């Protein structure tokens, strides 16, 4: 199996190294990761300047490439330029910090997996709750089990999966919960400060925390200590909205009408 590994924490992140060690049990691993941390860049790409990739070696072995771009850049460049053959699977992580709820929309870790899904390649985003002493190697061992089982059972149109490990789950026997992402808004507060030159600046926070949902979601299940897995897709179309809007009374567009002036 040919595996492409990336992340958003950077080429030398400990979570990436742990995931690389574990994935070697499943096949050949090529790493293509940002040269610097790219957290929170979502699926953004670089097109106003050229991308540069540098080989990263482990002794005589080519480990992969450090790329001066986003996680999505890394996937695009690796699949089209660096991989000797098309990857069978793409893994993004292990991220240092959970990527659940609406954070999925901001996450560079998930953004890289989304880019992989656009290629029609099964892609996994893997994240571990932040901790001063994260157990990346243990999370990686559990992650490859979930990845392998998913590859064996997934439907032909399922390409994108988001996996999150709370630290509590690594203390005993982890329990898996397959749940939807939470969509309630949180973390929109800022801390306002002033620098020595009397200029105002702002630090984003995670406050307020998300309110409890009426049904099981990734955020709620993670709080209860369960490992979560959420199948995602890149099509943002609201299908019910298409049906409704197709029956609306649309007026012909007229450049000469007063409303358009």
C-alpha positions in Angstrom: 0.0 0.0 0.0 1.3 3.5 -0.9 0.5 6.0 1.8 0.9 9.8 1.7 1.3 11.4 5.1 0.9 15.2 5.8 -0.2 17.5 8.6 -0.6 21.2 9.5 1.8 21.3 12.5 4.9 21.1 10.3 7.4 18.5 9.0 9.1 18.0 12.3 6.0 17.8 14.5 6.0 14.8 17.0 2.5 13.8 16.0 3.6 13.4 12.4 6.6 11.3 13.4 4.4 9.0 15.5 1.9 8.6 12.7 4.7 7.8 10.2 6.1 5.1 12.5 2.7 3.4 12.9 1.7 3.6 9.2 4.8 1.7 8.2 3.0 -1.4 9.4 0.5 -0.8 6.6 2.7 0.1 3.7 5.2 2.5 2.2 5.0 6.0 3.6 6.0 9.2 1.9 5.8 12.4 3.9 4.9 15.8 2.4 4.3 18.4 5.1 4.6 22.1 5.5 8.0 23.5 6.4 6.4 25.6 9.1 3.2 25.3 11.2 0.0 26.0 9.2 -2.7 25.5 11.8 -6.1 27.1 11.0 -5.5 27.6 7.2 -8.3 25.2 6.3 -8.0 24.1 2.6 -6.4 27.2 1.4 -3.8 27.0 -1.4 -0.9 29.1 -2.7 -1.1 30.5 -6.2 0.3 34.0 -6.0 3.9 32.7 -5.6 5.8 29.6 -6.5 6.0 26.6 -4.1 9.4 25.2 -3.1 9.9 21.7 -1.7 13.0 20.4 0.0 14.0 16.8 0.5 14.0 15.6 4.1 16.2 12.5 4.7 16.6 10.1 7.5 20.2 9.1 7.0 20.3 7.7 3.4 16.5 7.2 3.3 14.3 9.8 1.6 11.7 10.5 4.3 9.8 13.0 2.2 9.5 16.7 1.4 9.1 19.9 3.4 7.0 22.4 1.4 6.7 26.1 2.0 3.0 26.0 1.6 -0.3 25.0 3.1 -1.3 21.4 4.0 -3.6 21.3 0.9 -0.6 22.5 -1.2 1.4 19.6 0.2 -1.2 17.1 -0.9 -1.6 18.6 -4.4 2.2 18.8 -5.0 2.9 15.3 -3.6 0.1 13.5 -5.6 1.0 15.2 -8.9 4.8 15.6 -8.6 6.5 13.7 -5.8 4.7 10.3 -5.6 6.1 7.6 -7.8 2.5 6.3 -8.1 -0.9 7.4 -7.0 -1.3 7.0 -3.2 -3.8 4.3 -2.0 -4.6 6.4 1.1 -3.8 9.8 2.5 -3.4 10.5 6.2 -3.2 14.0 7.8 -2.0 14.2 11.4 -1.6 13.4 14.1 -2.7 17.0 15.0 -1.9 18.4 18.4 -5.4 19.4 19.4 -8.9 18.2 18.5 -10.5 19.1 15.2 -14.2 18.7 15.9 -17.4 20.6 15.4 -17.0 23.8 13.4 -13.3 23.6 13.9 -13.4 21.1 11.0 -14.1 24.1 8.7 -10.9 26.0 9.9 -8.6 23.0 10.3 -5.5 22.7 8.1 -5.4 19.0 9.1 -8.9 18.4 7.8 -8.2 20.7 4.8 -5.4 18.4 3.7 -7.6 15.4 3.9 -10.3 17.2 1.9 -7.8 17.9 -0.8 -7.0 14.2 -0.9 -10.7 13.4 -1.2 -10.9 15.7 -4.2 -8.4 13.4 -5.9 -10.8 10.4 -5.2 -8.3 9.0 -2.7 -9.5 7.7 0.7 -8.3 10.4 3.2 -8.2 10.6 7.0 -7.7 13.5 9.3 -6.4 12.4 12.7 -6.3 14.6 15.8 -5.4 14.1 19.5 -6.6 16.4 22.3 -4.0 18.8 23.5 -2.0 17.7 26.5 1.4 18.7 28.0 2.5 15.1 27.5 0.5 13.8 24.5 0.5 10.0 23.8 1.0 10.3 20.1 2.4 6.8 19.6 -0.6 5.2 21.3 -3.1 7.3 19.4 -1.3 6.4 16.2 -1.6 2.7 16.9 -5.3 3.0 17.5 -5.6 5.3 14.4 -4.1 2.7 12.0 -6.6 0.1 13.2 -9.5 2.5 12.4 -7.9 3.3 9.1 -7.5 -0.3 8.1 -11.0 -1.3 9.2 -12.4 1.7 7.3 -10.6 0.8 4.1 -11.9 -2.7 4.3 -15.6 -1.6 4.7 -16.1 1.8 3.2 -18.6 2.5 0.5 -17.2 3.4 -2.9 -18.3 7.0 -2.6 -16.8 7.5 0.9 -13.4 9.3 0.7 -13.1 11.5 3.7 -13.0 10.6 7.4 -12.3 12.7 10.5 -10.9 10.9 13.6 -10.5 12.5 17.0 -8.9 11.1 20.2 -9.6 12.6 23.6 -6.8 12.1 26.1 -9.2 10.3 28.4 -9.7 7.5 25.8 -6.0 6.7 25.9 -6.2 5.9 29.6 -8.1 2.6 29.2 -9.9 0.7 26.4 -11.1 3.3 23.9 -14.7 3.3 22.8 -15.5 4.5 19.3 -18.5 6.6 18.4 -19.5 7.3 14.8 -21.3 10.7 15.0 -22.0 13.8 13.0 -20.0 17.0 13.5 -21.5 19.6 15.8 -22.5 22.8 14.1 -23.1 25.2 17.0 -20.9 28.2 17.1 -18.3 28.7 19.8 -14.9 30.3 20.4 -15.7 33.7 19.0 -14.4 35.8 21.9 -11.2 37.8 21.7 -8.9 39.2 24.3 -8.2 42.9 23.6 -4.7 44.2 24.5 -2.4 47.1 23.7 1.2 46.9 22.6 4.0 49.3 23.9 3.3 51.6 20.9 -0.4 52.0 22.0 -1.7 49.9 19.2 -4.7 47.7 19.9 -4.4 44.0 19.1 -6.5 40.9 19.7 -5.9 37.3 20.7 -8.5 34.7 19.6 -9.8 32.4 22.4 -11.8 29.2 22.6 -14.4 30.9 24.6 -17.3 30.5 25.0 -17.4 26.7 24.9 -20.0 25.1 22.7 -23.5 24.6 24.2 -24.7 21.0 24.7 -26.4 19.6 21.6 -29.8 17.9 21.7 -28.3 14.8 20.0 -24.9 13.1 19.9 -22.2 15.0 18.0 -18.4 14.7 17.8 -18.0 17.5 20.4 -20.4 15.9 22.9 -18.9 12.4 22.5 -15.4 13.7 22.9 -16.3 15.3 26.2 -17.6 12.0 27.4 -14.2 10.4 26.6 -15.1 8.6 23.4 -13.0 8.4 20.2 -15.0 9.9 17.4 -15.1 9.3 13.7 -17.1 11.4 11.3 -17.6 10.7 7.6 -17.4 14.0 5.7 -17.9 15.1 2.1 -16.7 18.1 0.1 -20.1 18.9 -1.5 -21.5 21.9 0.5 -24.7 22.0 -1.5 -27.9 22.1 0.6 -30.0 19.6 -1.4 -33.3 20.6 0.2 -32.5 24.2 -0.7 -32.2 23.2 -4.4 -35.6 21.7 -4.4 -37.2 24.7 -2.7 -35.4 27.3 -4.7 -36.2 25.6 -8.1 -39.9 26.3 -7.3 -39.5 30.0 -6.4 -41.0 32.6 -8.7 -37.9 33.9 -10.3 -38.2 37.1 -12.3 -36.2 37.7 -15.5 -33.0 39.7 -14.9 -33.3 43.1 -16.6 -30.3 45.5 -16.7 -32.7 48.4 -17.4 -34.9 48.0 -14.4 -34.7 50.6 -11.6 -33.9 48.0 -9.0 -30.6 47.2 -10.7 -29.4 50.8 -10.8 
